[in-house]
Amino acid sequence: MDSNMDNQWILRALQGVLPEQTLQLLHDHVLSPDTPLQLLYRQAASLARRAYWALGPALEPLVERALLAIQNSPDAVVLVVVLTVLVVAVQVVFAIQRTMMWVTRLALRLVGWAVVAALIAVAWRRGPEATVRDLVVVVGKIVGYATVVKDIWVSEYQRYDAQTKGASLAGQRATATAGYGGARGGRW
């Protein structure tokens, strides 16, 4: 009953935040002394108390030495804290990155399967003959577009090639006439 009274402040603090049904659910299934969560909490607390009383005398000198070492070298403590914060920050960033990659992969898979389902639904509704006819039209348009893109790319390549050949020929003529001192006595 003592732990039940200790936990009532949680319900009073959440009184205006959560609906009454949720508060009753918390009281009945989380904070009640008969719930498995409270039984587990009491057993863990009891085990921790027994471990403290059993290991306390053996670990007390080690803890005292560690605290003394920390007190004598505050720079090492600051370094350890900074490194710990850095490691935690990197781990959080990696967790966020993994989560984003997982969500992106899931979304793309869902979109892919939605497209497959939509294509199957269209084929089912239009029938095989109309679907094949539509497929031929779509492939024809894609091939036509690819041909236009290819023609543009080839013409741009030929124009670029002509420009580079013209520039290299002009450079060769200028070098041949001027030379490095030239027959005409060229100056720098």
Buried (B, 14 or more C-beta within 10 A) or exposed (E): EEEEEEBEEBBEEEEEEBEEEEBEEBBEEBBBEEBEEBEEEEEEEEEEEEEEEEEEEEEEEEEEEEEEEEEEEEEEEEEEEEEEEEEEEEEEEEEEEEEEEEEEEEEEEEEEEEEEEEEEEEBEEEEEEEBEEEEEEEEEEEEEEEEEEEEEEEEEEEEEEEEEEEEEEEEEEEEEEEEEEEEEEEEE
